Amino acid sequence: CELTSGKVVEDMLTEVARYPWIQRHSVKMLNVLAEEAGVKTPYIRVDKVYSRFKKNMPPFNQLTEILQQHGFKVARTHFDPRGIKVDGDLSEAFKIMNALGR
């Protein structure tokens, strides 16, 4: 999708600085799109994964930080607040996610 290409989103973020009346929510969405553009894998619904593990999920920030510390590129999705994209070996990511569950 052209909207999620890194170049288009970066150009939009550059232009948005010229328009102070644009709402913060719009800028936040562009930042999520920019981050997401770097990860090309399908997304994972984190709540569904933890439901299968029969565990409570950790806070999103903690989950993404730990996955990144293990070398994964992680991005939240713009279209599902419970979704993330993980670039790398998903079976290894699921092992890490399972260990983080409570």
PAVODO-635472 format. One record per atom (N, C-alpha, C, O): residue in three letters; x, y, z. Coordinates in steps of 0.1 Angstrom, whole numbers, plus 5000, padded with zeros to 4 digits. Layout:
// PAVODO-635472
ALAXYZ/...
// end
This chain:
// PAVODO-635472
CYS500849885000/CYS500050005000/CYS500950125000/CYS501850135008/GLU500650224992/GLU501450344990/GLU501450425003/GLU502450485006/LEU500350425011/LEU500250505023/LEU501250455033/LEU501850535041/THR501550325033/THR502450275044/THR503950265039/THR504750205045/SER504250325027/SER505650315023/SER506350425031/SER505850525034/GLY507550385035/GLY508350475043/GLY508550605038/GLY508550705045/LYS508850625025/LYS509050745019/LYS507850845020/LYS508050965023/VAL506750785016/VAL505450875017/VAL505250925031/VAL504951045033/VAL505350835041/VAL505050875055/VAL506150975059/VAL505751075066/GLU507350955056/GLU508451045060/GLU508151185054/GLU508351285060/ASP507751185041/ASP507451315035/ASP506251385042/ASP506251505044/MET505251305046/MET504151365053/MET504551415066/MET504051525070/LEU505351345073/LEU505851395086/LEU506651525085/LEU506651615093/THR507451535074/THR508151655071/THR507251775069/THR507451885074/GLU506251745061/GLU505251855057/GLU504351895069/GLU504052015070/VAL504051805078/VAL503151835089/VAL503751945098/VAL502952015104/ALA505051955099/ALA505652055107/ALA505252195102/ALA505352295110/ARG504952215090/ARG504552345084/ARG503152385088/ARG502752495086/TYR502352285094/TYR500952315096/TYR500652295111/TYR500252185115/PRO500852395119/PRO500652375134/PRO499252345138/PRO499052305150/TRP498252365130/TRP496852345133/TRP496552195132/TRP495452155136/ILE497452115126/ILE497151965125/ILE497151905139/ILE498051935147/GLN496151825142/GLN495951765156/GLN497151665159/GLN497651605150/ARG497451665172/ARG498451575176/ARG498151425173/ARG499051345170/HIS496851395173/HIS496451255170/HIS496951215156/HIS497351105154/SER496751315147/SER497151285133/SER498651265132/SER499151175125/VAL499451345139/VAL500851325139/VAL501251195146/VAL502151125141/LYS500651165156/LYS500851035163/LYS500650915153/LYS501350825153/MET499550925146/MET499250825136/MET500250815125/MET500650705121/LEU500750925121/LEU501850925111/LEU503150855116/LEU503850785109/ASN503450885129/ASN504550825135/ASN504450675136/ASN505350595134/VAL503250625139/VAL502950475140/VAL503150425126/VAL503650315124/LEU502650485116/LEU502750445102/LEU504250435098/LEU504650345091/ALA504950535102/ALA506450535098/ALA507150415105/ALA507950355098/GLU506850395117/GLU507450275124/GLU507050145118/GLU507850055116/GLU505750135114/GLU505150015109/GLU505749985095/GLU505849875090/ALA506050095087/ALA506550075073/ALA507849995073/ALA508049935062/GLY508549995084/GLY509849915084/GLY509649775086/GLY510649695085/VAL508449725090/VAL508249585093/VAL507249525083/VAL506049575083/LYS507649435074/LYS506849395063/LYS506049265066/LYS505349205057/THR506149205078/THR505449085081/THR504049105085/THR503649215088/PRO503148995084/PRO501849015089/PRO501749045104/PRO502749025111/TYR500649105108/TYR500549145122/TYR500049025131/TYR499448935126/ILE500349045144/ILE499948945154/ILE498949015164/ILE499249125168/ARG497848955166/ARG496949005177/ARG497448955190/ARG497248835193/VAL498049045198/VAL498749005210/VAL497748945220/VAL498048845227/ASP496548995221/ASP495548945231/ASP495148795227/ASP494948715236/LYS495148765214/LYS494748635209/LYS495948535213/LYS495648425216/VAL497148585211/VAL498348495214/VAL498348455229/VAL498448345232/TYR498148555237/TYR498148525252/TYR496848445256/TYR496948375266/SER495848465249/SER494648375251/SER494948235249/SER494548145256/ARG495748205238/ARG496148065235/ARG497148015245/ARG497147895249/PHE497948105251/PHE498948065261/PHE498248045274/PHE498747985284/LYS496948095275/LYS496248095288/LYS496948175299/LYS497048135310/LYS497448295295/LYS498248375304/LYS497748525301/LYS497248555291/ASN498048605311/ASN497748745310/ASN498948815302/ASN500148775304/MET498648905294/MET499748965286/MET500349085294/MET499749145302/PRO501649105291/PRO502349215298/PRO501949345291/PRO501349345281/PRO502349455297/PRO502149585291/PRO502849585277/PRO503849535275/PHE502149655267/PHE502649655254/PHE504149705253/PHE504949655246/ASN504349815260/ASN505749875260/ASN506749775265/ASN507849765259/GLN506449705275/GLN507349605280/GLN507649495270/GLN508749445268/LEU506549445264/LEU506649335254/LEU507449385242/LEU508349305238/THR507249505237/THR508049545225/THR509449565229/THR510349535221/GLU509749625241/GLU511149645245/GLU511849515246/GLU513049505241/ILE511249415252/ILE511949285254/ILE512149215240/ILE513249165238/LEU511249225231/LEU511449165218/LEU512549235210/LEU513349175204/GLN512549365212/GLN513649445206/GLN515049415212/GLN516049405204/GLN515049385224/GLN516349355231/GLN516849215226/GLN518049185226/HIS515849135221/HIS516249005216/HIS516549015201/HIS516648905194/GLY516649135195/GLY517049155181/GLY515849155171/GLY516149165159/PHE514649165176/PHE513549175167/PHE513249315164/PHE513349405172/LYS512749335152/LYS512249465148/LYS510749465151/LYS510049375145/VAL510249555159/VAL508849545163/VAL508149675161/VAL508749785163/ALA506849675156/ALA506049795154/ALA504649765157/ALA504149655154/ARG504049865163/ARG502549855166/ARG501849875152/ARG502349945144/THR500649825151/THR499949845139/THR499049965140/THR498550005151/HIS498750035128/HIS497950155128/HIS496450115129/HIS495650205132/PHE496149995125/PHE494749965123/PHE494149875134/PHE492949855135/ASP494949825143/ASP494549745155/ASP495349775167/ASP496549745167/PRO494749835177/PRO495549875189/PRO496149755196/PRO497049775205/ARG495649635194/ARG496149515200/ARG497149435192/ARG497549325195/GLY497449495180/GLY498349425171/GLY499749485170/GLY500049595172/ILE500749385168/ILE502049425165/ILE502549345153/ILE502049245149/LYS503649405147/LYS504349335136/LYS505749305142/LYS506349385148/VAL506149175139/VAL507449135144/VAL508249075132/VAL507748985126/ASP509349135130/ASP510149095118/ASP511249005124/ASP512149045130/GLY511148875120/GLY512048775125/GLY511448635126/GLY510248615121/ASP512048545133/ASP511548415135/ASP510348415145/ASP510548445157/LEU509148395140/LEU507948405149/LEU507948305159/LEU507448325170/SER508448185157/SER508448075167/SER509348125179/SER508948095191/GLU510448185176/GLU511248245187/GLU510548355194/GLU510648365206/ALA509848445187/ALA509148555193/ALA508048495202/ALA507748555213/PHE507348395197/PHE506248335206/PHE506848275219/PHE506248285229/LYS508048215218/LYS508648165230/LYS508948275240/LYS508748255252/ILE509448385235/ILE509748505244/ILE508448555249/ILE508348585261/MET507448565241/MET506148615245/MET505548525256/MET504948575266/ASN505648395254/ASN505148305264/ASN505848315278/ASN505248315288/ALA507148335277/ALA507948355290/ALA507548485297/ALA507648495309/LEU507048585289/LEU506648715296/LEU505248705302/LEU504948795310/GLY504448615298/GLY503048605303/GLY503048575317/GLY503948515323/ARG501948625323/ARG501748595338/ARG500648505340/ARG500248465352/
// end
